[in-house]
Amino acid sequence: MAPSTPDISMPRIAATKRTTIYRDMVLIAAAFFALIPLLAMHRVTDFMIFCIFVMSFDLLYGYMGRLSFGQMLYLGTGVYVSTLFSLHFNPNPILSLMAGVAGGAIVAGILGLIVVGLDGASFALANLAFNQVGFFLVGSAFQRVTHGEDGISAGVEPWGFLDFANESVAFGFVLLCLLFTFFMLRILTTSPYGILIRSIKENESRVKFLGYNTFFYKWLTFVLAGAFAALAGTLYTLYIGFVSPVFIHPLNNVEVIFAALIGGAGNLFGALIGGVLFMTMKDSLSSYIPQWEWILGILLLVIVFWLRGGVTGLIKILYGKAKMAKGAAKEVEKG
């Protein structure tokens, strides 16, 4: 019997995938550096934090197919937990960040046990209800601790070179967090876990029939989405240094939903493009048009009826047509 040769295809595939991810991360970093001459550095930093938030929502909506009107709850949890931790426990920025992310994950884990069994409108509205409860607790019930509508300043202090009052340091740290989020979500969504949650989106009954515990995987995805949303919230705490109930207001869920739809749901690049485009439109339109939101309404109708894949979907269509045209031209030359 001939000796069996080791299968080296899988390591090669894994190495190729990692190389592709690293290349994409370099491109993303270069794109945000390229925005600095066009926008102020502090504004690009705001864009990146929002893009992290959009990616967290896209994991839940774009990949698993669950629309939530309550993602702001977990961003707000990260904001307030990290702020209160820095004031009452330790001003270290890294510890405050870890506390905020852990707080968001814990809240998502508890509420996820209730909501992930729901579907469709029930899931969306249950999340909105919990978001409204969180907004009430922060703004009224726990006003002595959170200072309600007056807001509260964070107690984060510089730690070594991590001084978030320095724009360059804040930009670099937020960029690293953005790349870390992209890397982790890219690994997750291209793994067997990612295939499973996309399968749940397409046909959950069939996934159950194959023997998978879909409740657990939906709950795990919900917790991960909450944790990454909380990461965006903690970055607001570290960078802005002042928080108020606006960071947990239920109406602000509209922004992250719009951004995901504009860029193209179910695509991390779509989340990044949508986040940047939404923030750009918000800045430019609000400067000239007082009631600028109606333009977003028209844009949403265009996306729903004619451009369901968003900007990334349009790019794929144009690329496919260009490729077909090039192939047809080659066939004509051969003929």
C-alpha positions as CSV (number, residue, x, y, z in Angstrom):
1,M,0.0,0.0,0.0
2,A,1.4,3.4,-1.0
3,P,2.0,5.8,1.9
4,S,-0.7,8.5,2.1
5,T,0.4,12.0,1.4
6,P,-0.6,14.7,3.9
7,D,-3.4,17.0,2.7
8,I,-1.8,20.5,2.6
9,S,-4.7,22.2,0.8
10,M,-6.5,23.4,4.0
11,P,-3.4,25.2,5.4
12,R,-2.9,26.8,2.1
13,I,-6.5,28.0,1.9
14,A,-6.3,29.3,5.5
15,A,-3.1,31.2,4.7
16,T,-4.6,32.7,1.6
17,K,-7.6,33.8,3.5
18,R,-5.5,35.5,6.2
19,T,-3.4,37.2,3.5
20,T,-6.6,38.5,1.9
21,I,-7.9,39.8,5.2
22,Y,-4.6,41.6,5.9
23,R,-4.7,43.1,2.5
24,D,-8.2,44.4,3.0
25,M,-7.2,45.8,6.4
26,V,-4.4,47.8,4.8
27,L,-6.8,49.1,2.2
28,I,-9.3,50.2,4.9
29,A,-6.6,51.9,6.9
30,A,-5.3,53.7,3.8
31,A,-8.9,54.8,2.9
32,F,-9.4,56.4,6.3
33,F,-6.0,58.1,6.2
34,A,-7.0,59.5,2.8
35,L,-10.1,61.1,4.3
36,I,-8.0,63.2,6.7
37,P,-7.1,65.9,4.1
38,L,-10.8,66.1,3.2
39,L,-12.2,66.2,6.7
40,A,-10.8,67.1,10.1
41,M,-9.0,64.3,11.9
42,H,-11.4,64.3,14.8
43,R,-14.3,63.9,12.3
44,V,-12.7,60.9,10.6
45,T,-12.4,59.4,14.1
46,D,-16.1,59.9,14.6
47,F,-16.7,58.2,11.3
48,M,-14.6,55.2,12.3
49,I,-16.5,54.8,15.6
50,F,-19.8,54.9,13.8
51,C,-18.5,52.3,11.3
52,I,-17.7,49.9,14.2
53,F,-21.3,50.4,15.3
54,V,-22.7,49.7,11.8
55,M,-20.6,46.5,11.5
56,S,-22.0,45.3,14.8
57,F,-25.6,45.8,13.5
58,D,-24.7,44.2,10.2
59,L,-23.7,41.0,11.9
60,L,-27.2,40.8,13.4
61,Y,-29.2,42.1,10.4
62,G,-27.1,41.5,7.3
63,Y,-25.7,38.0,8.2
64,M,-28.4,36.5,10.4
65,G,-31.4,38.4,9.0
66,R,-32.7,39.8,12.2
67,L,-33.7,43.5,12.1
68,S,-33.3,45.2,15.5
69,F,-34.7,48.6,16.4
70,G,-32.7,48.5,19.7
71,Q,-29.0,48.3,18.8
72,M,-28.5,51.8,20.5
73,L,-29.2,50.1,23.8
74,Y,-25.9,48.3,23.7
75,L,-23.9,51.3,22.4
76,G,-25.4,53.3,25.3
77,T,-24.6,50.5,27.7
78,G,-21.0,50.6,26.7
79,V,-21.0,54.4,27.0
80,Y,-22.5,54.5,30.5
81,V,-20.8,51.5,32.0
82,S,-17.3,52.7,30.9
83,T,-18.0,56.2,32.1
84,L,-19.3,55.1,35.5
85,F,-16.4,52.6,35.8
86,S,-13.9,55.4,35.1
87,L,-15.5,57.7,37.8
88,H,-16.1,55.2,40.6
89,F,-13.6,52.4,40.1
90,N,-10.5,53.1,37.9
91,P,-9.7,55.9,35.5
92,N,-7.5,53.6,33.3
93,P,-8.9,53.8,29.7
94,I,-8.2,50.2,28.9
95,L,-10.0,48.9,32.0
96,S,-12.9,51.3,31.3
97,L,-13.1,50.0,27.7
98,M,-13.1,46.4,28.9
99,A,-15.8,47.1,31.5
100,G,-18.0,48.8,28.8
101,V,-17.6,45.9,26.4
102,A,-18.3,43.4,29.1
103,G,-21.4,45.4,30.2
104,G,-22.8,45.5,26.7
105,A,-22.2,41.7,26.3
106,I,-23.8,40.9,29.6
107,V,-26.9,43.0,28.9
108,A,-27.2,41.5,25.4
109,G,-26.7,38.0,26.9
110,I,-29.6,38.5,29.4
111,L,-32.0,40.2,27.0
112,G,-31.0,37.8,24.2
113,L,-32.5,34.9,26.1
114,I,-35.9,36.7,25.8
115,V,-35.8,38.1,22.3
116,V,-33.9,35.7,20.1
117,G,-36.8,33.3,20.2
118,L,-38.8,35.9,18.4
119,D,-38.8,36.7,14.7
120,G,-39.7,39.4,12.2
121,A,-41.6,42.4,13.6
122,S,-41.8,40.9,17.1
123,F,-38.0,40.7,17.3
124,A,-37.6,44.3,16.1
125,L,-40.2,45.8,18.3
126,A,-39.2,43.8,21.4
127,N,-35.7,45.3,21.0
128,L,-37.1,48.7,20.6
129,A,-39.1,48.3,23.8
130,F,-36.0,47.3,25.8
131,N,-34.2,50.2,24.2
132,Q,-36.9,52.5,25.5
133,V,-36.7,51.0,28.9
134,G,-32.9,51.6,29.0
135,F,-33.5,55.2,27.8
136,F,-35.9,55.8,30.7
137,L,-33.6,54.2,33.3
138,V,-30.7,56.4,32.2
139,G,-32.7,59.6,31.8
140,S,-35.0,59.4,34.8
141,A,-34.9,56.4,37.1
142,F,-31.2,56.5,37.7
143,Q,-30.8,60.3,37.3
144,R,-28.8,60.6,40.5
145,V,-26.1,58.4,39.0
146,T,-26.3,59.3,35.4
147,H,-27.3,63.0,35.8
148,G,-30.1,62.5,33.3
149,E,-30.4,65.0,30.5
150,D,-27.5,67.1,32.0
151,G,-25.1,64.4,31.0
152,I,-21.9,63.3,32.8
153,S,-18.2,63.7,32.2
154,A,-16.0,60.6,32.1
155,G,-13.2,60.2,34.6
156,V,-10.8,58.6,32.1
157,E,-7.2,59.8,32.6
158,P,-4.1,59.4,30.3
159,W,-2.3,56.1,30.7
160,G,1.2,56.1,29.3
161,F,1.0,57.2,25.7
162,L,-2.8,56.7,25.6
163,D,-3.9,60.3,26.0
164,F,-7.2,60.7,24.2
165,A,-7.0,64.4,24.4
166,N,-4.4,64.1,21.6
167,E,-6.2,63.8,18.3
168,S,-3.5,61.7,16.7
169,V,-3.5,59.2,19.5
170,A,-7.3,59.0,19.5
171,F,-7.3,58.5,15.8
172,G,-4.7,55.7,15.9
173,F,-6.4,53.9,18.7
174,V,-9.8,54.0,17.1
175,L,-8.4,52.9,13.8
176,L,-6.8,49.9,15.6
177,C,-10.2,49.1,17.1
178,L,-11.9,49.4,13.8
179,L,-9.4,47.0,12.1
180,F,-9.7,44.6,15.1
181,T,-13.5,44.6,14.7
182,F,-13.2,44.0,10.9
183,F,-10.7,41.2,11.4
184,M,-12.8,39.4,14.0
185,L,-16.0,39.7,12.1
186,R,-14.4,38.7,8.8
187,I,-13.0,35.6,10.5
188,L,-16.3,34.8,12.1
189,T,-18.5,35.4,9.0
190,T,-16.2,33.3,6.7
191,S,-16.0,30.4,9.2
192,P,-18.4,27.5,9.5
193,Y,-20.1,29.6,12.2
194,G,-20.7,32.3,9.5
195,I,-22.2,29.8,7.1
196,L,-24.5,28.6,9.8
197,I,-25.9,32.0,10.7
198,R,-26.4,32.8,7.0
199,S,-28.2,29.5,6.7
200,I,-30.5,30.5,9.6
201,K,-31.3,33.6,7.7
202,E,-32.2,31.7,4.6
203,N,-34.1,28.7,6.2
204,E,-34.0,28.2,10.0
205,S,-36.3,25.2,9.9
206,R,-33.9,23.3,7.6
207,V,-30.9,24.1,9.9
208,K,-32.9,22.8,12.8
209,F,-33.7,19.6,10.8
210,L,-29.9,19.1,10.4
211,G,-29.6,18.9,14.2
212,Y,-28.2,22.4,15.0
213,N,-29.3,24.3,18.1
214,T,-30.4,27.5,16.3
215,F,-31.4,29.2,19.5
216,F,-27.9,29.0,20.8
217,Y,-26.3,30.4,17.6
218,K,-28.8,33.2,17.4
219,W,-28.2,34.1,21.0
220,L,-24.4,34.0,20.5
221,T,-24.7,36.3,17.5
222,F,-26.9,38.6,19.4
223,V,-24.3,38.8,22.2
224,L,-21.4,39.4,19.8
225,A,-23.4,42.2,18.1
226,G,-24.1,43.7,21.5
227,A,-20.4,43.5,22.5
228,F,-19.1,45.2,19.4
229,A,-21.8,47.9,19.7
230,A,-20.7,48.5,23.2
231,L,-17.1,48.7,22.0
232,A,-18.2,51.7,19.8
233,G,-19.9,53.2,22.9
234,T,-16.7,52.9,25.0
235,L,-14.7,54.6,22.3
236,Y,-17.2,57.6,22.4
237,T,-16.5,57.7,26.2
238,L,-12.7,57.7,25.8
239,Y,-12.7,60.2,22.9
240,I,-15.5,62.6,23.7
241,G,-15.3,62.4,27.5
242,F,-18.9,63.4,27.9
243,V,-22.0,61.3,27.6
244,S,-25.7,62.0,27.7
245,P,-28.9,60.0,27.0
246,V,-28.6,60.9,23.3
247,F,-26.2,57.9,23.1
248,I,-29.0,55.5,24.0
249,H,-32.0,57.3,22.4
250,P,-34.2,54.8,20.5
251,L,-34.8,57.1,17.6
252,N,-31.1,57.0,16.8
253,N,-31.5,53.4,15.7
254,V,-32.7,54.8,12.4
255,E,-29.1,56.0,11.6
256,V,-27.4,52.7,11.8
257,I,-30.2,51.0,9.9
258,F,-29.9,53.5,7.1
259,A,-26.1,53.2,7.0
260,A,-26.3,49.4,6.7
261,L,-28.9,49.6,3.9
262,I,-27.0,52.3,2.0
263,G,-23.8,50.3,2.0
264,G,-25.3,46.9,1.5
265,A,-26.4,44.5,4.2
266,G,-24.4,41.3,4.7
267,N,-21.1,42.8,3.7
268,L,-18.5,44.3,6.0
269,F,-17.3,46.6,3.3
270,G,-20.9,47.6,2.8
271,A,-21.1,48.5,6.5
272,L,-17.9,50.6,6.2
273,I,-19.0,52.3,3.0
274,G,-22.5,52.9,4.3
275,G,-21.2,54.3,7.6
276,V,-18.9,56.8,5.8
277,L,-21.6,57.8,3.3
278,F,-24.3,58.3,5.9
279,M,-22.0,60.4,8.1
280,T,-21.0,62.5,5.1
281,M,-24.6,63.1,4.0
282,K,-25.5,63.9,7.6
283,D,-22.8,66.5,7.8
284,S,-23.2,68.1,4.4
285,L,-27.0,68.0,4.1
286,S,-27.7,69.3,7.7
287,S,-25.5,72.3,6.9
288,Y,-27.7,73.5,4.1
289,I,-31.2,71.8,4.6
290,P,-32.8,72.1,8.0
291,Q,-35.2,69.2,7.4
292,W,-32.6,67.0,5.7
293,E,-34.1,63.7,6.9
294,W,-36.7,63.7,4.0
295,I,-33.8,63.1,1.6
296,L,-32.9,60.0,3.5
297,G,-36.5,58.9,3.1
298,I,-36.3,59.2,-0.6
299,L,-33.0,57.4,-0.7
300,L,-34.5,54.6,1.3
301,L,-37.3,54.2,-1.2
302,V,-34.7,54.0,-4.0
303,I,-32.8,51.3,-2.2
304,V,-35.9,49.3,-1.3
305,F,-37.3,49.3,-4.8
306,W,-34.3,49.5,-7.2
307,L,-31.1,48.9,-5.2
308,R,-31.5,46.3,-2.6
309,G,-27.9,45.4,-2.5
310,G,-26.9,49.0,-1.7
311,V,-23.7,50.6,-3.0
312,T,-21.7,47.3,-2.8
313,G,-24.5,45.5,-4.7
314,L,-24.4,48.2,-7.4
315,I,-20.6,47.8,-7.6
316,K,-21.0,44.1,-8.0
317,I,-23.6,44.5,-10.8
318,L,-21.4,47.0,-12.7
319,Y,-18.3,44.8,-12.3
320,G,-20.2,41.8,-13.6
321,K,-21.5,43.7,-16.6
322,A,-18.0,45.0,-17.3
323,K,-16.6,41.5,-17.1
324,M,-19.3,40.1,-19.4
325,A,-18.7,42.9,-21.9
326,K,-14.9,42.2,-21.8
327,G,-15.6,38.5,-22.4
328,A,-17.9,39.2,-25.3
329,A,-15.3,41.5,-26.9
330,K,-12.7,38.8,-26.7
331,E,-15.1,36.3,-28.3
332,V,-15.7,38.8,-31.1
333,E,-12.0,39.2,-31.6
334,K,-11.5,35.4,-31.7
335,G,-14.4,35.0,-34.2
